[in-house]
Amino acid sequence: MTTSRGWVRVNTGFYGLPTVALAGDIAEIGSRDPMKLGFRKFPSRPGGQPIPRSKKLMLDLSSRKDADFYRVAEEPGDLLFGAAFVDRSPDEWWEPIHARGSAIVVLAPYDEMMSDLPDSTAQFLKRLSRMWIAEIPLMLRAWPDGVGSHPAETML
């Protein structure tokens, strides 16, 4: 798990997720309504419901250190929010996301999301009720070496 201010790259199994994901502090989206961005409430039973795919956002993960969220639009989208990491994304996190062409993104109050899991089921379900989730498609671009979610040199 690696962090940026308000964001963390998480491994498979984070709150029961089936793959690596990006988790961020809900405060990072400002006054925007997560539902209007394509997020839905985190299910109380991970795996019990499909993760919604946002049609409102796209994620630029062309850099190993940045994650930028853009509004989907006919014209180039507006940068809405993002994360800047000090370290490069590790291969075991970065490669599955690019292979899938999308990233699972979880939003929640950061301190609560990253603290130890509560002891009781009721407390755990209360925490889940404040979490949002979406699958965000990766932004595709034309690079000198072809079209894709990243230039070939970022594979190095």
Protein Blocks (a to p, Z undefined) as FASTA:
>chain_A
ZZdehiacddehiehiabdcddddfklnomadfklnopacddfbghjaccdddfkbccdf
kbfkbccdddddfbdcddfbdcddfbdcdfklmmmmmmnopacdddddfklmmmccdfbf
klmmmmmmmpccddddddddddfkbccfbdfklmZZ
